[in-house]
Amino acid sequence: MIHHTCFKCKRRFELDPVFVGFELSKLKKKNPSHYQAVCPACRSINKVSVEQMQADLDQVADEIQQMIADYEAQKAAAKTEKKAKTKTGKKADTKSPKSRSRKRLKA
């Protein structure tokens, strides 16, 4: 566990290194220098240096990779499910009735 003290309220809290590593890998930036931890007491955002957490992150690297792989698999399954729904939805709605507004305007 990574121990951190909130800069605003001075309360100590712990960060899970597996979750922190997973969140850092989801970021668009390749090598982030800080992780934004939210204090559970006052909800303020604290910048935690990745350099300070690197030893803890290296110890759980295998678990982080497993979590990333599971996340990617879930994301791919959701994407294929969404594609299948849109394809079946389009087939059902291929012939839609015209609106009556034109008929009303002509009459």
N, CA, C and O atoms as CSV, one atom per row, in Angstrom:
chain,resi,resn,atom,element,x,y,z
A,1,MET,N,N,0.818,-1.174,0.000
A,1,MET,CA,C,0.000,0.000,0.000
A,1,MET,C,C,0.871,1.250,0.000
A,1,MET,O,O,1.944,1.283,0.603
A,2,ILE,N,N,0.393,2.256,-0.677
A,2,ILE,CA,C,1.102,3.525,-0.768
A,2,ILE,C,C,0.437,4.494,0.219
A,2,ILE,O,O,-0.752,4.787,0.093
A,3,HIS,N,N,1.186,4.979,1.180
A,3,HIS,CA,C,0.669,5.908,2.181
A,3,HIS,C,C,0.885,7.338,1.692
A,3,HIS,O,O,1.958,7.695,1.206
A,4,HIS,N,N,-0.161,8.141,1.835
A,4,HIS,CA,C,-0.083,9.530,1.396
A,4,HIS,C,C,-0.835,10.408,2.389
A,4,HIS,O,O,-1.823,9.974,2.980
A,5,THR,N,N,-0.374,11.626,2.570
A,5,THR,CA,C,-1.029,12.599,3.441
A,5,THR,C,C,-1.625,13.704,2.585
A,5,THR,O,O,-0.955,14.258,1.715
A,6,CYS,N,N,-2.888,14.018,2.838
A,6,CYS,CA,C,-3.580,15.062,2.090
A,6,CYS,C,C,-2.929,16.408,2.376
A,6,CYS,O,O,-2.610,16.720,3.524
A,7,PHE,N,N,-2.735,17.199,1.335
A,7,PHE,CA,C,-2.111,18.507,1.487
A,7,PHE,C,C,-3.061,19.516,2.137
A,7,PHE,O,O,-2.611,20.483,2.751
A,8,LYS,N,N,-4.366,19.297,2.006
A,8,LYS,CA,C,-5.331,20.257,2.519
A,8,LYS,C,C,-5.736,19.956,3.967
A,8,LYS,O,O,-5.612,20.814,4.841
A,9,CYS,N,N,-6.220,18.731,4.215
A,9,CYS,CA,C,-6.738,18.411,5.545
A,9,CYS,C,C,-5.748,17.625,6.407
A,9,CYS,O,O,-6.034,17.359,7.575
A,10,LYS,N,N,-4.611,17.255,5.865
A,10,LYS,CA,C,-3.539,16.535,6.581
A,10,LYS,C,C,-3.947,15.137,7.049
A,10,LYS,O,O,-3.329,14.587,7.961
A,11,ARG,N,N,-4.960,14.571,6.445
A,11,ARG,CA,C,-5.375,13.219,6.792
A,11,ARG,C,C,-4.561,12.219,5.980
A,11,ARG,O,O,-4.314,12.429,4.793
A,12,ARG,N,N,-4.147,11.137,6.619
A,12,ARG,CA,C,-3.397,10.088,5.930
A,12,ARG,C,C,-4.366,9.087,5.308
A,12,ARG,O,O,-5.369,8.709,5.915
A,13,PHE,N,N,-4.047,8.666,4.087
A,13,PHE,CA,C,-4.835,7.625,3.431
A,13,PHE,C,C,-3.915,6.760,2.601
A,13,PHE,O,O,-2.776,7.131,2.318
A,14,GLU,N,N,-4.427,5.594,2.211
A,14,GLU,CA,C,-3.630,4.625,1.459
A,14,GLU,C,C,-4.140,4.529,0.029
A,14,GLU,O,O,-5.332,4.680,-0.240
A,15,LEU,N,N,-3.216,4.277,-0.871
A,15,LEU,CA,C,-3.540,4.058,-2.280
A,15,LEU,C,C,-3.154,2.632,-2.647
A,15,LEU,O,O,-2.095,2.147,-2.250
A,16,ASP,N,N,-4.003,1.972,-3.394
A,16,ASP,CA,C,-3.717,0.621,-3.860
A,16,ASP,C,C,-2.798,0.717,-5.076
A,16,ASP,O,O,-3.173,1.342,-6.069
A,17,PRO,N,N,-1.603,0.118,-5.031
A,17,PRO,CA,C,-0.674,0.260,-6.156
A,17,PRO,C,C,-1.186,-0.373,-7.451
A,17,PRO,O,O,-0.856,0.100,-8.538
A,18,VAL,N,N,-1.985,-1.433,-7.349
A,18,VAL,CA,C,-2.525,-2.068,-8.558
A,18,VAL,C,C,-3.496,-1.109,-9.253
A,18,VAL,O,O,-3.450,-0.944,-10.472
A,19,PHE,N,N,-4.368,-0.486,-8.472
A,19,PHE,CA,C,-5.332,0.451,-9.038
A,19,PHE,C,C,-4.629,1.680,-9.602
A,19,PHE,O,O,-4.988,2.165,-10.675
A,20,VAL,N,N,-3.633,2.182,-8.887
A,20,VAL,CA,C,-2.888,3.358,-9.348
A,20,VAL,C,C,-2.181,3.040,-10.666
A,20,VAL,O,O,-2.228,3.841,-11.600
A,21,GLY,N,N,-1.531,1.887,-10.749
A,21,GLY,CA,C,-0.853,1.489,-11.983
A,21,GLY,C,C,-1.815,1.331,-13.143
A,21,GLY,O,O,-1.503,1.704,-14.274
A,22,PHE,N,N,-2.994,0.773,-12.860
A,22,PHE,CA,C,-4.019,0.607,-13.889
A,22,PHE,C,C,-4.498,1.960,-14.394
A,22,PHE,O,O,-4.613,2.162,-15.603
A,23,GLU,N,N,-4.775,2.884,-13.490
A,23,GLU,CA,C,-5.226,4.221,-13.875
A,23,GLU,C,C,-4.153,4.977,-14.650
A,23,GLU,O,O,-4.467,5.701,-15.594
A,24,LEU,N,N,-2.901,4.818,-14.264
A,24,LEU,CA,C,-1.809,5.474,-14.989
A,24,LEU,C,C,-1.677,4.920,-16.397
A,24,LEU,O,O,-1.344,5.659,-17.323
A,25,SER,N,N,-1.936,3.624,-16.574
A,25,SER,CA,C,-1.823,3.025,-17.906
A,25,SER,C,C,-2.963,3.466,-18.814
A,25,SER,O,O,-2.803,3.485,-20.035
A,26,LYS,N,N,-4.118,3.824,-18.238
A,26,LYS,CA,C,-5.251,4.276,-19.046
A,26,LYS,C,C,-5.082,5.703,-19.544
A,26,LYS,O,O,-5.783,6.115,-20.469
A,27,LEU,N,N,-4.176,6.459,-18.957
A,27,LEU,CA,C,-3.970,7.842,-19.372
A,27,LEU,C,C,-3.404,7.905,-20.781
A,27,LEU,O,O,-2.703,6.989,-21.213
A,28,LYS,N,N,-3.703,8.975,-21.496
A,28,LYS,CA,C,-3.205,9.148,-22.857
A,28,LYS,C,C,-1.719,9.462,-22.871
A,28,LYS,O,O,-1.025,9.156,-23.841
A,29,LYS,N,N,-1.230,10.068,-21.807
A,29,LYS,CA,C,0.176,10.433,-21.709
A,29,LYS,C,C,1.010,9.177,-21.455
A,29,LYS,O,O,0.663,8.369,-20.593
A,30,LYS,N,N,2.092,9.008,-22.189
A,30,LYS,CA,C,2.903,7.791,-22.091
A,30,LYS,C,C,3.587,7.648,-20.731
A,30,LYS,O,O,3.458,6.610,-20.082
A,31,ASN,N,N,4.300,8.665,-20.300
A,31,ASN,CA,C,5.018,8.601,-19.029
A,31,ASN,C,C,4.561,9.737,-18.122
A,31,ASN,O,O,5.200,10.788,-18.080
A,32,PRO,N,N,3.460,9.539,-17.395
A,32,PRO,CA,C,2.992,10.613,-16.522
A,32,PRO,C,C,3.944,10.811,-15.345
A,32,PRO,O,O,4.553,9.859,-14.857
A,33,SER,N,N,4.060,12.037,-14.906
A,33,SER,CA,C,4.961,12.320,-13.787
A,33,SER,C,C,4.215,12.336,-12.457
A,33,SER,O,O,4.834,12.195,-11.402
A,34,HIS,N,N,2.879,12.508,-12.495
A,34,HIS,CA,C,2.091,12.565,-11.274
A,34,HIS,C,C,0.794,11.777,-11.423
A,34,HIS,O,O,0.268,11.605,-12.522
A,35,TYR,N,N,0.300,11.307,-10.286
A,35,TYR,CA,C,-1.011,10.667,-10.213
A,35,TYR,C,C,-1.897,11.567,-9.364
A,35,TYR,O,O,-1.462,12.057,-8.322
A,36,GLN,N,N,-3.126,11.790,-9.793
A,36,GLN,CA,C,-4.030,12.653,-9.048
A,36,GLN,C,C,-4.889,11.799,-8.117
A,36,GLN,O,O,-5.844,11.151,-8.544
A,37,ALA,N,N,-4.527,11.817,-6.843
A,37,ALA,CA,C,-5.251,11.054,-5.834
A,37,ALA,C,C,-6.303,11.948,-5.194
A,37,ALA,O,O,-6.041,13.116,-4.903
A,38,VAL,N,N,-7.493,11.396,-4.977
A,38,VAL,CA,C,-8.576,12.150,-4.352
A,38,VAL,C,C,-8.628,11.766,-2.878
A,38,VAL,O,O,-8.699,10.587,-2.532
A,39,CYS,N,N,-8.591,12.774,-2.021
A,39,CYS,CA,C,-8.648,12.547,-0.574
A,39,CYS,C,C,-10.045,12.047,-0.207
A,39,CYS,O,O,-11.035,12.660,-0.606
A,40,PRO,N,N,-10.148,10.950,0.542
A,40,PRO,CA,C,-11.476,10.439,0.911
A,40,PRO,C,C,-12.206,11.330,1.916
A,40,PRO,O,O,-13.430,11.249,2.025
A,41,ALA,N,N,-11.489,12.171,2.646
A,41,ALA,CA,C,-12.121,13.011,3.660
A,41,ALA,C,C,-12.636,14.319,3.076
A,41,ALA,O,O,-13.815,14.639,3.225
A,42,CYS,N,N,-11.770,15.079,2.413
A,42,CYS,CA,C,-12.160,16.415,1.940
A,42,CYS,C,C,-12.367,16.486,0.436
A,42,CYS,O,O,-12.745,17.539,-0.076
A,43,ARG,N,N,-12.132,15.399,-0.283
A,43,ARG,CA,C,-12.320,15.312,-1.740
A,43,ARG,C,C,-11.419,16.246,-2.537
A,43,ARG,O,O,-11.724,16.563,-3.686
A,44,SER,N,N,-10.327,16.686,-1.950
A,44,SER,CA,C,-9.392,17.514,-2.714
A,44,SER,C,C,-8.458,16.611,-3.508
A,44,SER,O,O,-8.221,15.460,-3.142
A,45,ILE,N,N,-7.940,17.148,-4.589
A,45,ILE,CA,C,-7.050,16.373,-5.455
A,45,ILE,C,C,-5.611,16.632,-5.035
A,45,ILE,O,O,-5.182,17.778,-4.896
A,46,ASN,N,N,-4.870,15.536,-4.833
A,46,ASN,CA,C,-3.475,15.603,-4.431
A,46,ASN,C,C,-2.616,15.027,-5.545
A,46,ASN,O,O,-2.896,13.942,-6.055
A,47,LYS,N,N,-1.582,15.744,-5.917
A,47,LYS,CA,C,-0.645,15.228,-6.912
A,47,LYS,C,C,0.387,14.378,-6.197
A,47,LYS,O,O,1.092,14.856,-5.308
A,48,VAL,N,N,0.474,13.107,-6.591
A,48,VAL,CA,C,1.433,12.184,-6.008
A,48,VAL,C,C,2.437,11.835,-7.090
A,48,VAL,O,O,2.050,11.432,-8.187
A,49,SER,N,N,3.705,11.982,-6.800
A,49,SER,CA,C,4.752,11.736,-7.773
A,49,SER,C,C,4.840,10.244,-8.102
A,49,SER,O,O,4.846,9.401,-7.206
A,50,VAL,N,N,4.907,9.937,-9.382
A,50,VAL,CA,C,5.042,8.544,-9.810
A,50,VAL,C,C,6.419,8.019,-9.421
A,50,VAL,O,O,6.585,6.831,-9.145
A,51,GLU,N,N,7.384,8.893,-9.404
A,51,GLU,CA,C,8.745,8.515,-9.026
A,51,GLU,C,C,8.784,7.956,-7.601
A,51,GLU,O,O,9.517,7.004,-7.331
A,52,GLN,N,N,8.007,8.536,-6.693
A,52,GLN,CA,C,7.945,8.049,-5.320
A,52,GLN,C,C,7.264,6.689,-5.225
A,52,GLN,O,O,7.607,5.880,-4.363
A,53,MET,N,N,6.309,6.436,-6.102
A,53,MET,CA,C,5.552,5.181,-6.067
A,53,MET,C,C,6.156,4.090,-6.933
A,53,MET,O,O,5.654,2.966,-6.932
A,54,GLN,N,N,7.209,4.382,-7.663
A,54,GLN,CA,C,7.728,3.453,-8.669
A,54,GLN,C,C,8.101,2.092,-8.085
A,54,GLN,O,O,7.840,1.066,-8.712
A,55,ALA,N,N,8.699,2.065,-6.912
A,55,ALA,CA,C,9.090,0.781,-6.300
A,55,ALA,C,C,7.864,-0.087,-6.016
A,55,ALA,O,O,7.884,-1.293,-6.265
A,56,ASP,N,N,6.796,0.525,-5.493
A,56,ASP,CA,C,5.562,-0.221,-5.222
A,56,ASP,C,C,4.897,-0.678,-6.513
A,56,ASP,O,O,4.346,-1.778,-6.575
A,57,LEU,N,N,4.946,0.159,-7.540
A,57,LEU,CA,C,4.338,-0.202,-8.821
A,57,LEU,C,C,5.093,-1.337,-9.501
A,57,LEU,O,O,4.485,-2.187,-10.151
A,58,ASP,N,N,6.417,-1.355,-9.354
A,58,ASP,CA,C,7.212,-2.426,-9.952
A,58,ASP,C,C,6.935,-3.773,-9.293
A,58,ASP,O,O,6.998,-4.810,-9.954
A,59,GLN,N,N,6.630,-3.766,-8.004
A,59,GLN,CA,C,6.361,-5.018,-7.288
A,59,GLN,C,C,5.072,-5.685,-7.767
A,59,GLN,O,O,4.970,-6.912,-7.746
A,60,VAL,N,N,4.105,-4.909,-8.189
A,60,VAL,CA,C,2.807,-5.453,-8.603
A,60,VAL,C,C,2.590,-5.322,-10.112
A,60,VAL,O,O,1.446,-5.267,-10.564
A,61,ALA,N,N,3.651,-5.273,-10.883
A,61,ALA,CA,C,3.553,-5.075,-12.333
A,61,ALA,C,C,2.747,-6.193,-13.011
A,61,ALA,O,O,1.989,-5.933,-13.945
A,62,ASP,N,N,2.913,-7.442,-12.538
A,62,ASP,CA,C,2.176,-8.554,-13.144
A,62,ASP,C,C,0.667,-8.404,-12.933
A,62,ASP,O,O,-0.120,-8.651,-13.846
A,63,GLU,N,N,0.273,-8.001,-11.735
A,63,GLU,CA,C,-1.148,-7.813,-11.443
A,63,GLU,C,C,-1.727,-6.660,-12.263
A,63,GLU,O,O,-2.873,-6.721,-12.707
A,64,ILE,N,N,-0.936,-5.625,-12.456
A,64,ILE,CA,C,-1.378,-4.486,-13.262
A,64,ILE,C,C,-1.610,-4.920,-14.703
A,64,ILE,O,O,-2.621,-4.561,-15.307
A,65,GLN,N,N,-0.674,-5.693,-15.255
A,65,GLN,CA,C,-0.822,-6.171,-16.630
A,65,GLN,C,C,-2.049,-7.061,-16.780
A,65,GLN,O,O,-2.746,-6.988,-17.792
A,66,GLN,N,N,-2.320,-7.907,-15.776
A,66,GLN,CA,C,-3.501,-8.769,-15.808
A,66,GLN,C,C,-4.782,-7.936,-15.784
A,66,GLN,O,O,-5.738,-8.234,-16.500
A,67,MET,N,N,-4.793,-6.891,-14.955
A,67,MET,CA,C,-5.961,-6.020,-14.862
A,67,MET,C,C,-6.187,-5.271,-16.174
A,67,MET,O,O,-7.329,-5.089,-16.595
A,68,ILE,N,N,-5.108,-4.838,-16.821
A,68,ILE,CA,C,-5.207,-4.155,-18.115
A,68,ILE,C,C,-5.757,-5.102,-19.171
A,68,ILE,O,O,-6.603,-4.711,-19.976
A,69,ALA,N,N,-5.283,-6.346,-19.174
A,69,ALA,CA,C,-5.758,-7.330,-20.147
A,69,ALA,C,C,-7.249,-7.612,-19.958
A,69,ALA,O,O,-7.987,-7.712,-20.938
A,70,ASP,N,N,-7.695,-7.741,-18.716
A,70,ASP,CA,C,-9.116,-7.959,-18.440
A,70,ASP,C,C,-9.956,-6.773,-18.894
A,70,ASP,O,O,-11.039,-6.946,-19.452
A,71,TYR,N,N,-9.450,-5.573,-18.651
A,71,TYR,CA,C,-10.159,-4.356,-19.048
A,71,TYR,C,C,-10.289,-4.286,-20.568
A,71,TYR,O,O,-11.359,-3.961,-21.083
A,72,GLU,N,N,-9.220,-4.585,-21.284
A,72,GLU,CA,C,-9.255,-4.550,-22.749
A,72,GLU,C,C,-10.216,-5.595,-23.291
A,72,GLU,O,O,-10.912,-5.339,-24.274
A,73,ALA,N,N,-10.270,-6.778,-22.664
A,73,ALA,CA,C,-11.190,-7.818,-23.113
A,73,ALA,C,C,-12.637,-7.383,-22.906
A,73,ALA,O,O,-13.478,-7.602,-23.778
A,74,GLN,N,N,-12.935,-6.770,-21.763
A,74,GLN,CA,C,-14.289,-6.277,-21.505
A,74,GLN,C,C,-14.662,-5.169,-22.478
A,74,GLN,O,O,-15.795,-5.104,-22.955
A,75,LYS,N,N,-13.710,-4.308,-22.766
A,75,LYS,CA,C,-13.948,-3.201,-23.686
A,75,LYS,C,C,-14.241,-3.722,-25.101
A,75,LYS,O,O,-15.132,-3.215,-25.782
A,76,ALA,N,N,-13.486,-4.735,-25.535
A,76,ALA,CA,C,-13.699,-5.318,-26.862
A,76,ALA,C,C,-15.047,-6.037,-26.933
A,76,ALA,O,O,-15.745,-5.949,-27.944
A,77,ALA,N,N,-15.413,-6.745,-25.866
A,77,ALA,CA,C,-16.696,-7.448,-25.846
A,77,ALA,C,C,-17.854,-6.455,-25.900
A,77,ALA,O,O,-18.844,-6.698,-26.590
A,78,ALA,N,N,-17.741,-5.357,-25.191
A,78,ALA,CA,C,-18.793,-4.343,-25.208
A,78,ALA,C,C,-18.905,-3.699,-26.584
A,78,ALA,O,O,-20.004,-3.378,-27.036
A,79,LYS,N,N,-17.779,-3.511,-27.241
A,79,LYS,CA,C,-17.781,-2.896,-28.570
A,79,LYS,C,C,-18.451,-3.817,-29.591
A,79,LYS,O,O,-19.245,-3.355,-30.410
A,80,THR,N,N,-18.138,-5.118,-29.550
A,80,THR,CA,C,-18.761,-6.053,-30.486
A,80,THR,C,C,-20.252,-6.195,-30.199
A,80,THR,O,O,-21.051,-6.336,-31.125
A,81,GLU,N,N,-20.629,-6.159,-28.921
A,81,GLU,CA,C,-22.044,-6.232,-28.567
A,81,GLU,C,C,-22.796,-5.004,-29.079
A,81,GLU,O,O,-23.923,-5.115,-29.560
A,82,LYS,N,N,-22.176,-3.854,-28.976
A,82,LYS,CA,C,-22.797,-2.622,-29.452
A,82,LYS,C,C,-22.949,-2.658,-30.974
A,82,LYS,O,O,-23.966,-2.219,-31.511
A,83,LYS,N,N,-21.924,-3.188,-31.671
A,83,LYS,CA,C,-22.004,-3.307,-33.129
A,83,LYS,C,C,-23.137,-4.242,-33.528
A,83,LYS,O,O,-23.882,-3.957,-34.466
A,84,ALA,N,N,-23.265,-5.359,-32.816
A,84,ALA,CA,C,-24.312,-6.323,-33.131
A,84,ALA,C,C,-25.692,-5.705,-32.915
A,84,ALA,O,O,-26.607,-5.947,-33.702
A,85,LYS,N,N,-25.847,-4.918,-31.871
A,85,LYS,CA,C,-27.134,-4.269,-31.614
A,85,LYS,C,C,-27.477,-3.270,-32.711
A,85,LYS,O,O,-28.627,-3.192,-33.143
A,86,THR,N,N,-26.488,-2.508,-33.163
A,86,THR,CA,C,-26.767,-1.514,-34.198
A,86,THR,C,C,-27.091,-2.186,-35.523
A,86,THR,O,O,-27.925,-1.681,-36.274
A,87,LYS,N,N,-26.456,-3.306,-35.829
A,87,LYS,CA,C,-26.753,-4.010,-37.076
A,87,LYS,C,C,-28.160,-4.570,-37.061
A,87,LYS,O,O,-28.878,-4.454,-38.055
A,88,THR,N,N,-28.574,-5.179,-35.950
A,88,THR,CA,C,-29.924,-5.737,-35.881
A,88,THR,C,C,-30.954,-4.621,-35.840
A,88,THR,O,O,-32.057,-4.787,-36.361
A,89,GLY,N,N,-30.624,-3.504,-35.242
A,89,GLY,CA,C,-31.531,-2.363,-35.202
A,89,GLY,C,C,-31.731,-1.760,-36.577
A,89,GLY,O,O,-32.839,-1.337,-36.906
A,90,LYS,N,N,-30.686,-1.711,-37.387
A,90,LYS,CA,C,-30.791,-1.152,-38.736
A,90,LYS,C,C,-31.599,-2.064,-39.637
A,90,LYS,O,O,-32.355,-1.581,-40.480
A,91,LYS,N,N,-31.456,-3.383,-39.478
A,91,LYS,CA,C,-32.205,-4.318,-40.312
A,91,LYS,C,C,-33.698,-4.218,-40.019
A,91,LYS,O,O,-34.510,-4.335,-40.936
A,92,ALA,N,N,-34.064,-4.010,-38.795
A,92,ALA,CA,C,-35.477,-3.918,-38.429
A,92,ALA,C,C,-36.097,-2.613,-38.925
A,92,ALA,O,O,-37.285,-2.574,-39.243
A,93,ASP,N,N,-35.312,-1.559,-38.991
A,93,ASP,CA,C,-35.829,-0.248,-39.379
A,93,ASP,C,C,-35.469,0.128,-40.815
A,93,ASP,O,O,-35.310,1.313,-41.108
A,94,THR,N,N,-35.337,-0.830,-41.706
A,94,THR,CA,C,-34.930,-0.509,-43.073
A,94,THR,C,C,-36.016,0.262,-43.811
A,94,THR,O,O,-35.709,1.176,-44.575
A,95,LYS,N,N,-37.269,-0.087,-43.599
A,95,LYS,CA,C,-38.336,0.590,-44.304
A,95,LYS,C,C,-39.217,1.300,-43.278
A,95,LYS,O,O,-40.038,0.682,-42.601
A,96,SER,N,N,-39.027,2.581,-43.186
A,96,SER,CA,C,-39.822,3.350,-42.223
A,96,SER,C,C,-40.907,4.107,-42.992
A,96,SER,O,O,-40.673,4.562,-44.112
A,97,PRO,N,N,-42.069,4.238,-42.403
A,97,PRO,CA,C,-43.158,4.954,-43.102
A,97,PRO,C,C,-42.822,6.434,-43.200
A,97,PRO,O,O,-42.158,7.005,-42.334
A,98,LYS,N,N,-43.315,7.053,-44.309
A,98,LYS,CA,C,-43.078,8.480,-44.503
A,98,LYS,C,C,-43.974,9.264,-43.554
A,98,LYS,O,O,-45.022,8.798,-43.109
A,99,SER,N,N,-43.525,10.444,-43.273
A,99,SER,CA,C,-44.311,11.278,-42.364
A,99,SER,C,C,-45.553,11.791,-43.077
A,99,SER,O,O,-45.570,11.888,-44.304
A,100,ARG,N,N,-46.566,12.112,-42.336
A,100,ARG,CA,C,-47.835,12.579,-42.894
A,100,ARG,C,C,-47.831,14.082,-43.154
A,100,ARG,O,O,-48.796,14.621,-43.696
A,101,SER,N,N,-46.786,14.740,-42.782
A,101,SER,CA,C,-46.768,16.192,-42.901
A,101,SER,C,C,-46.904,16.638,-44.357
A,101,SER,O,O,-47.519,17.672,-44.617
A,102,ARG,N,N,-46.358,15.903,-45.296
A,102,ARG,CA,C,-46.485,16.280,-46.712
A,102,ARG,C,C,-47.932,16.155,-47.183
A,102,ARG,O,O,-48.433,17.011,-47.913
A,103,LYS,N,N,-48.585,15.099,-46.766
A,103,LYS,CA,C,-49.983,14.900,-47.170
A,103,LYS,C,C,-50.845,16.034,-46.627
A,103,LYS,O,O,-51.744,16.529,-47.307
A,104,ARG,N,N,-50.563,16.429,-45.413
A,104,ARG,CA,C,-51.350,17.512,-44.807
A,104,ARG,C,C,-51.104,18.832,-45.522
A,104,ARG,O,O,-52.021,19.641,-45.661
A,105,LEU,N,N,-49.906,19.052,-45.965
A,105,LEU,CA,C,-49.606,20.297,-46.643
A,105,LEU,C,C,-50.279,20.361,-48.016
A,105,LEU,O,O,-50.730,21.428,-48.432
A,106,LYS,N,N,-50.350,19.237,-48.719
A,106,LYS,CA,C,-50.967,19.205,-50.049
A,106,LYS,C,C,-52.475,19.415,-49.984
A,106,LYS,O,O,-53.066,20.023,-50.876
A,107,ALA,N,N,-53.072,18.919,-48.951
A,107,ALA,CA,C,-54.550,18.996,-48.854
A,107,ALA,C,C,-55.030,20.304,-48.396
A,107,ALA,O,O,-56.237,20.509,-48.270
